Amino acid sequence: MWAMLSRPQSGSLGVTWVTPATFFLSALAAASAAIVLAVCAVALAGGGGWAALAGIVVCAALAAGSSAVGLVGLAQRRRS
């Protein structure tokens, strides 16, 4: 949370409600990043260069961050 440019006042998503729009956007971003990551992995396996490797690193970070927000949103919906 400390690295985010826009974060909740509390500094944690644990006590901040994840809106439905944010939840669905994070799920879409995670799925999209996973697809692009797979394409980059195939390109790297086929002899791709630094661009494929950079794509893997960026998409892995995006997928991890988006998934984290989505999982917090899912946990909040299960509690309420």
KOLGU-4560 file (N, C-alpha, C; in nm, 3 decimals, padded with zeros to 5 digits):
<recs>
<n_xx: 00.082 n_yy: -00.120 n_zz: 00.000 ca_xx: 00.000 ca_yy: 00.000 ca_zz: 00.000 c_xx: 00.085 c_yy: 00.126 c_zz: 00.000 mol: A seq: 1 type: MET>
<n_xx: 00.204 n_yy: 00.120 n_zz: 00.056 ca_xx: 00.286 ca_yy: 00.240 ca_zz: 00.065 c_xx: 00.332 c_yy: 00.288 c_zz: -00.072 mol: A seq: 2 type: TRP>
<n_xx: 00.344 n_yy: 00.200 n_zz: -00.169 ca_xx: 00.394 ca_yy: 00.238 ca_zz: -00.302 c_xx: 00.285 c_yy: 00.299 c_zz: -00.390 mol: A seq: 3 type: ALA>
<n_xx: 00.160 n_yy: 00.287 n_zz: -00.352 ca_xx: 00.051 ca_yy: 00.338 ca_zz: -00.434 c_xx: 00.045 c_yy: 00.490 c_zz: -00.431 mol: A seq: 4 type: MET>
<n_xx: 00.019 n_yy: 00.548 n_zz: -00.546 ca_xx: 00.005 ca_yy: 00.693 ca_zz: -00.554 c_xx: -00.127 c_yy: 00.738 c_zz: -00.491 mol: A seq: 5 type: LEU>
<n_xx: -00.230 n_yy: 00.658 n_zz: -00.507 ca_xx: -00.360 ca_yy: 00.690 ca_zz: -00.451 c_xx: -00.400 c_yy: 00.577 c_zz: -00.357 mol: A seq: 6 type: SER>
<n_xx: -00.398 n_yy: 00.604 n_zz: -00.229 ca_xx: -00.434 ca_yy: 00.499 ca_zz: -00.133 c_xx: -00.534 c_yy: 00.556 c_zz: -00.032 mol: A seq: 7 type: ARG>
<n_xx: -00.604 n_yy: 00.467 n_zz: 00.035 ca_xx: -00.703 ca_yy: 00.512 ca_zz: 00.133 c_xx: -00.637 c_yy: 00.585 c_zz: 00.250 mol: A seq: 8 type: PRO>
<n_xx: -00.715 n_yy: 00.667 n_zz: 00.319 ca_xx: -00.666 ca_yy: 00.743 ca_zz: 00.434 c_xx: -00.605 c_yy: 00.652 c_zz: 00.540 mol: A seq: 9 type: GLN>
<n_xx: -00.666 n_yy: 00.535 n_zz: 00.558 ca_xx: -00.618 ca_yy: 00.443 ca_zz: 00.661 c_xx: -00.485 c_yy: 00.378 c_zz: 00.624 mol: A seq: 10 type: SER>
<n_xx: -00.451 n_yy: 00.379 n_zz: 00.493 ca_xx: -00.329 ca_yy: 00.314 ca_zz: 00.450 c_xx: -00.345 c_yy: 00.165 c_zz: 00.427 mol: A seq: 11 type: GLY>
<n_xx: -00.465 n_yy: 00.113 n_zz: 00.448 ca_xx: -00.490 ca_yy: -00.030 ca_zz: 00.434 c_xx: -00.625 c_yy: -00.054 c_zz: 00.370 mol: A seq: 12 type: SER>
<n_xx: -00.632 n_yy: -00.157 n_zz: 00.284 ca_xx: -00.761 ca_yy: -00.195 ca_zz: 00.228 c_xx: -00.842 c_yy: -00.280 c_zz: 00.324 mol: A seq: 13 type: LEU>
<n_xx: -00.781 n_yy: -00.322 n_zz: 00.432 ca_xx: -00.851 ca_yy: -00.408 ca_zz: 00.527 c_xx: -00.972 c_yy: -00.341 c_zz: 00.591 mol: A seq: 14 type: GLY>
<n_xx: -00.969 n_yy: -00.211 n_zz: 00.603 ca_xx: -01.081 ca_yy: -00.139 ca_zz: 00.666 c_xx: -01.149 c_yy: -00.044 c_zz: 00.567 mol: A seq: 15 type: VAL>
<n_xx: -01.112 n_yy: -00.050 n_zz: 00.440 ca_xx: -01.171 ca_yy: 00.036 ca_zz: 00.338 c_xx: -01.250 c_yy: -00.049 c_zz: 00.241 mol: A seq: 16 type: THR>
<n_xx: -01.373 n_yy: -00.010 n_zz: 00.211 ca_xx: -01.460 ca_yy: -00.087 ca_zz: 00.124 c_xx: -01.410 c_yy: -00.078 c_zz: -00.020 mol: A seq: 17 type: TRP>
<n_xx: -01.397 n_yy: -00.193 n_zz: -00.087 ca_xx: -01.363 ca_yy: -00.199 ca_zz: -00.229 c_xx: -01.495 c_yy: -00.192 c_zz: -00.305 mol: A seq: 18 type: VAL>
<n_xx: -01.513 n_yy: -00.087 n_zz: -00.384 ca_xx: -01.640 ca_yy: -00.068 ca_zz: -00.455 c_xx: -01.657 c_yy: -00.175 c_zz: -00.563 mol: A seq: 19 type: THR>
<n_xx: -01.781 n_yy: -00.201 n_zz: -00.605 ca_xx: -01.803 ca_yy: -00.301 ca_zz: -00.710 c_xx: -01.728 c_yy: -00.268 c_zz: -00.839 mol: A seq: 20 type: PRO>
<n_xx: -01.722 n_yy: -00.140 n_zz: -00.876 ca_xx: -01.650 ca_yy: -00.102 ca_zz: -00.998 c_xx: -01.501 c_yy: -00.134 c_zz: -00.984 mol: A seq: 21 type: ALA>
<n_xx: -01.443 n_yy: -00.105 n_zz: -00.869 ca_xx: -01.302 ca_yy: -00.135 ca_zz: -00.846 c_xx: -01.279 c_yy: -00.285 c_zz: -00.846 mol: A seq: 22 type: THR>
<n_xx: -01.370 n_yy: -00.359 n_zz: -00.787 ca_xx: -01.360 ca_yy: -00.505 ca_zz: -00.783 c_xx: -01.357 c_yy: -00.564 c_zz: -00.923 mol: A seq: 23 type: PHE>
<n_xx: -01.452 n_yy: -00.524 n_zz: -01.008 ca_xx: -01.459 ca_yy: -00.578 ca_zz: -01.144 c_xx: -01.343 c_yy: -00.528 c_zz: -01.230 mol: A seq: 24 type: PHE>
<n_xx: -01.300 n_yy: -00.404 n_zz: -01.210 ca_xx: -01.186 ca_yy: -00.352 ca_zz: -01.284 c_xx: -01.058 c_yy: -00.427 c_zz: -01.247 mol: A seq: 25 type: LEU>
<n_xx: -01.042 n_yy: -00.458 n_zz: -01.120 ca_xx: -00.922 ca_yy: -00.532 ca_zz: -01.079 c_xx: -00.925 c_yy: -00.675 c_zz: -01.133 mol: A seq: 26 type: SER>
<n_xx: -01.042 n_yy: -00.736 n_zz: -01.137 ca_xx: -01.052 ca_yy: -00.871 ca_zz: -01.194 c_xx: -01.021 c_yy: -00.869 c_zz: -01.343 mol: A seq: 27 type: ALA>
<n_xx: -01.071 n_yy: -00.771 n_zz: -01.413 ca_xx: -01.044 ca_yy: -00.758 ca_zz: -01.557 c_xx: -00.896 c_yy: -00.730 c_zz: -01.583 mol: A seq: 28 type: LEU>
<n_xx: -00.837 n_yy: -00.643 n_zz: -01.502 ca_xx: -00.694 ca_yy: -00.612 ca_zz: -01.518 c_xx: -00.608 c_yy: -00.734 c_zz: -01.490 mol: A seq: 29 type: ALA>
<n_xx: -00.642 n_yy: -00.811 n_zz: -01.388 ca_xx: -00.565 ca_yy: -00.932 ca_zz: -01.355 c_xx: -00.576 c_yy: -01.035 c_zz: -01.467 mol: A seq: 30 type: ALA>
<n_xx: -00.695 n_yy: -01.055 n_zz: -01.520 ca_xx: -00.713 ca_yy: -01.152 ca_zz: -01.628 c_xx: -00.640 c_yy: -01.107 c_zz: -01.754 mol: A seq: 31 type: ALA>
<n_xx: -00.650 n_yy: -00.979 n_zz: -01.786 ca_xx: -00.581 ca_yy: -00.927 ca_zz: -01.905 c_xx: -00.430 c_yy: -00.938 c_zz: -01.891 mol: A seq: 32 type: SER>
<n_xx: -00.380 n_yy: -00.906 n_zz: -01.775 ca_xx: -00.236 ca_yy: -00.915 ca_zz: -01.752 c_xx: -00.188 c_yy: -01.060 c_zz: -01.760 mol: A seq: 33 type: ALA>
<n_xx: -00.270 n_yy: -01.152 n_zz: -01.713 ca_xx: -00.233 ca_yy: -01.294 ca_zz: -01.720 c_xx: -00.227 c_yy: -01.342 c_zz: -01.865 mol: A seq: 34 type: ALA>
<n_xx: -00.318 n_yy: -01.294 n_zz: -01.947 ca_xx: -00.317 ca_yy: -01.332 ca_zz: -02.088 c_xx: -00.194 c_yy: -01.276 c_zz: -02.158 mol: A seq: 35 type: ILE>
<n_xx: -00.165 n_yy: -01.149 n_zz: -02.136 ca_xx: -00.047 ca_yy: -01.087 ca_zz: -02.198 c_xx: 00.081 c_yy: -01.152 c_zz: -02.144 mol: A seq: 36 type: VAL>
<n_xx: 00.082 n_yy: -01.186 n_zz: -02.016 ca_xx: 00.197 ca_yy: -01.254 ca_zz: -01.958 c_xx: 00.222 c_yy: -01.387 c_zz: -02.028 mol: A seq: 37 type: LEU>
<n_xx: 00.115 n_yy: -01.463 n_zz: -02.054 ca_xx: 00.129 ca_yy: -01.591 ca_zz: -02.123 c_xx: 00.183 c_yy: -01.572 c_zz: -02.265 mol: A seq: 38 type: ALA>
<n_xx: 00.135 n_yy: -01.469 n_zz: -02.334 ca_xx: 00.185 ca_yy: -01.441 ca_zz: -02.469 c_xx: 00.333 c_yy: -01.405 c_zz: -02.464 mol: A seq: 39 type: VAL>
<n_xx: 00.372 n_yy: -01.324 n_zz: -02.368 ca_xx: 00.513 ca_yy: -01.286 ca_zz: -02.354 c_xx: 00.599 c_yy: -01.407 c_zz: -02.319 mol: A seq: 40 type: CYS>
<n_xx: 00.547 n_yy: -01.497 n_zz: -02.237 ca_xx: 00.622 ca_yy: -01.617 ca_zz: -02.200 c_xx: 00.645 c_yy: -01.705 c_zz: -02.322 mol: A seq: 41 type: ALA>
<n_xx: 00.543 n_yy: -01.719 n_zz: -02.406 ca_xx: 00.558 ca_yy: -01.797 ca_zz: -02.530 c_xx: 00.660 c_yy: -01.730 c_zz: -02.621 mol: A seq: 42 type: VAL>
<n_xx: 00.654 n_yy: -01.598 n_zz: -02.630 ca_xx: 00.750 ca_yy: -01.524 ca_zz: -02.713 c_xx: 00.892 c_yy: -01.541 c_zz: -02.660 mol: A seq: 43 type: ALA>
<n_xx: 00.908 n_yy: -01.537 n_zz: -02.530 ca_xx: 01.040 ca_yy: -01.554 ca_zz: -02.470 c_xx: 01.093 c_yy: -01.696 c_zz: -02.494 mol: A seq: 44 type: LEU>
<n_xx: 01.005 n_yy: -01.794 n_zz: -02.485 ca_xx: 01.045 ca_yy: -01.932 ca_zz: -02.509 c_xx: 01.085 c_yy: -01.954 c_zz: -02.655 mol: A seq: 45 type: ALA>
<n_xx: 01.025 n_yy: -01.875 n_zz: -02.742 ca_xx: 01.057 ca_yy: -01.886 ca_zz: -02.884 c_xx: 01.177 c_yy: -01.804 c_zz: -02.925 mol: A seq: 46 type: GLY>
<n_xx: 01.253 n_yy: -01.756 n_zz: -02.831 ca_xx: 01.374 ca_yy: -01.680 ca_zz: -02.863 c_xx: 01.354 c_yy: -01.530 c_zz: -02.854 mol: A seq: 47 type: GLY>
<n_xx: 01.247 n_yy: -01.487 n_zz: -02.791 ca_xx: 01.222 ca_yy: -01.343 ca_zz: -02.775 c_xx: 01.330 c_yy: -01.278 c_zz: -02.692 mol: A seq: 48 type: GLY>
<n_xx: 01.345 n_yy: -01.151 n_zz: -02.707 ca_xx: 01.451 ca_yy: -01.078 ca_zz: -02.638 c_xx: 01.404 c_yy: -01.009 c_zz: -02.513 mol: A seq: 49 type: GLY>
<n_xx: 01.464 n_yy: -00.893 n_zz: -02.490 ca_xx: 01.440 ca_yy: -00.819 ca_zz: -02.366 c_xx: 01.297 c_yy: -00.766 c_zz: -02.358 mol: A seq: 50 type: TRP>
<n_xx: 01.230 n_yy: -00.741 n_zz: -02.472 ca_xx: 01.093 ca_yy: -00.689 ca_zz: -02.468 c_xx: 00.998 c_yy: -00.791 c_zz: -02.408 mol: A seq: 51 type: ALA>
<n_xx: 01.014 n_yy: -00.918 n_zz: -02.445 ca_xx: 00.929 ca_yy: -01.023 ca_zz: -02.388 c_xx: 00.956 c_yy: -01.039 c_zz: -02.239 mol: A seq: 52 type: ALA>
<n_xx: 01.081 n_yy: -01.031 n_zz: -02.200 ca_xx: 01.115 ca_yy: -01.041 ca_zz: -02.058 c_xx: 01.059 c_yy: -00.923 c_zz: -01.979 mol: A seq: 53 type: LEU>
<n_xx: 01.069 n_yy: -00.803 n_zz: -02.036 ca_xx: 01.012 ca_yy: -00.685 ca_zz: -01.970 c_xx: 00.860 c_yy: -00.698 c_zz: -01.959 mol: A seq: 54 type: ALA>
<n_xx: 00.797 n_yy: -00.751 n_zz: -02.063 ca_xx: 00.652 ca_yy: -00.772 ca_zz: -02.058 c_xx: 00.611 c_yy: -00.868 c_zz: -01.949 mol: A seq: 55 type: GLY>
<n_xx: 00.691 n_yy: -00.971 n_zz: -01.930 ca_xx: 00.662 ca_yy: -01.069 ca_zz: -01.824 c_xx: 00.672 c_yy: -01.002 c_zz: -01.687 mol: A seq: 56 type: ILE>
<n_xx: 00.776 n_yy: -00.924 n_zz: -01.666 ca_xx: 00.795 ca_yy: -00.859 ca_zz: -01.536 c_xx: 00.682 c_yy: -00.761 c_zz: -01.508 mol: A seq: 57 type: VAL>
<n_xx: 00.649 n_yy: -00.677 n_zz: -01.606 ca_xx: 00.544 ca_yy: -00.576 ca_zz: -01.586 c_xx: 00.408 c_yy: -00.643 c_zz: -01.566 mol: A seq: 58 type: VAL>
<n_xx: 00.377 n_yy: -00.742 n_zz: -01.648 ca_xx: 00.246 ca_yy: -00.807 ca_zz: -01.637 c_xx: 00.234 c_yy: -00.888 c_zz: -01.508 mol: A seq: 59 type: CYS>
<n_xx: 00.343 n_yy: -00.946 n_zz: -01.463 ca_xx: 00.339 ca_yy: -01.020 ca_zz: -01.336 c_xx: 00.309 c_yy: -00.925 c_zz: -01.220 mol: A seq: 60 type: ALA>
<n_xx: 00.373 n_yy: -00.808 n_zz: -01.222 ca_xx: 00.346 ca_yy: -00.709 ca_zz: -01.116 c_xx: 00.203 c_yy: -00.659 c_zz: -01.122 mol: A seq: 61 type: ALA>
<n_xx: 00.154 n_yy: -00.631 n_zz: -01.243 ca_xx: 00.016 ca_yy: -00.583 ca_zz: -01.259 c_xx: -00.084 c_yy: -00.690 c_zz: -01.216 mol: A seq: 62 type: LEU>
<n_xx: -00.060 n_yy: -00.814 n_zz: -01.256 ca_xx: -00.151 ca_yy: -00.923 ca_zz: -01.218 c_xx: -00.151 c_yy: -00.944 c_zz: -01.067 mol: A seq: 63 type: ALA>
<n_xx: -00.035 n_yy: -00.935 n_zz: -01.004 ca_xx: -00.028 ca_yy: -00.954 ca_zz: -00.859 c_xx: -00.102 c_yy: -00.843 c_zz: -00.784 mol: A seq: 64 type: ALA>
<n_xx: -00.079 n_yy: -00.720 n_zz: -00.824 ca_xx: -00.146 ca_yy: -00.607 ca_zz: -00.758 c_xx: -00.296 c_yy: -00.609 c_zz: -00.779 mol: A seq: 65 type: GLY>
<n_xx: -00.338 n_yy: -00.636 n_zz: -00.902 ca_xx: -00.482 ca_yy: -00.640 ca_zz: -00.931 c_xx: -00.549 c_yy: -00.756 c_zz: -00.858 mol: A seq: 66 type: SER>
<n_xx: -00.481 n_yy: -00.868 n_zz: -00.854 ca_xx: -00.537 ca_yy: -00.984 ca_zz: -00.784 c_xx: -00.552 c_yy: -00.957 c_zz: -00.634 mol: A seq: 67 type: SER>
<n_xx: -00.456 n_yy: -00.886 n_zz: -00.578 ca_xx: -00.463 ca_yy: -00.854 ca_zz: -00.434 c_xx: -00.585 c_yy: -00.769 c_zz: -00.403 mol: A seq: 68 type: ALA>
<n_xx: -00.609 n_yy: -00.667 n_zz: -00.485 ca_xx: -00.727 ca_yy: -00.582 ca_zz: -00.464 c_xx: -00.854 c_yy: -00.664 c_zz: -00.483 mol: A seq: 69 type: VAL>
<n_xx: -00.856 n_yy: -00.748 n_zz: -00.586 ca_xx: -00.973 ca_yy: -00.831 ca_zz: -00.611 c_xx: -01.001 c_yy: -00.929 c_zz: -00.499 mol: A seq: 70 type: GLY>
<n_xx: -00.897 n_yy: -00.988 n_zz: -00.443 ca_xx: -00.915 ca_yy: -01.082 ca_zz: -00.332 c_xx: -00.966 c_yy: -01.014 c_zz: -00.206 mol: A seq: 71 type: LEU>
<n_xx: -00.918 n_yy: -00.892 n_zz: -00.181 ca_xx: -00.969 ca_yy: -00.816 ca_zz: -00.066 c_xx: -01.117 c_yy: -00.784 c_zz: -00.087 mol: A seq: 72 type: VAL>
<n_xx: -01.152 n_yy: -00.742 n_zz: -00.209 ca_xx: -01.293 ca_yy: -00.714 ca_zz: -00.240 c_xx: -01.380 c_yy: -00.837 c_zz: -00.226 mol: A seq: 73 type: GLY>
<n_xx: -01.330 n_yy: -00.952 n_zz: -00.270 ca_xx: -01.405 ca_yy: -01.077 ca_zz: -00.259 c_xx: -01.425 c_yy: -01.114 c_zz: -00.112 mol: A seq: 74 type: LEU>
<n_xx: -01.320 n_yy: -01.099 n_zz: -00.032 ca_xx: -01.331 ca_yy: -01.130 ca_zz: 00.111 c_xx: -01.431 c_yy: -01.037 c_zz: 00.180 mol: A seq: 75 type: ALA>
<n_xx: -01.434 n_yy: -00.911 n_zz: 00.141 ca_xx: -01.529 ca_yy: -00.817 ca_zz: 00.199 c_xx: -01.672 c_yy: -00.855 c_zz: 00.164 mol: A seq: 76 type: GLN>
<n_xx: -01.695 n_yy: -00.902 n_zz: 00.043 ca_xx: -01.829 ca_yy: -00.940 ca_zz: 00.003 c_xx: -01.874 c_yy: -01.067 c_zz: 00.073 mol: A seq: 77 type: ARG>
<n_xx: -01.784 n_yy: -01.155 n_zz: 00.102 ca_xx: -01.819 ca_yy: -01.278 ca_zz: 00.173 c_xx: -01.853 c_yy: -01.250 c_zz: 00.320 mol: A seq: 78 type: ARG>
<n_xx: -01.788 n_yy: -01.148 n_zz: 00.378 ca_xx: -01.813 ca_yy: -01.113 ca_zz: 00.519 c_xx: -01.947 c_yy: -01.045 c_zz: 00.537 mol: A seq: 79 type: ARG>
<n_xx: -01.987 n_yy: -00.967 n_zz: 00.437 ca_xx: -02.110 ca_yy: -00.888 ca_zz: 00.456 c_xx: -02.231 c_yy: -00.954 c_zz: 00.399 mol: A seq: 80 type: SER>
</recs>
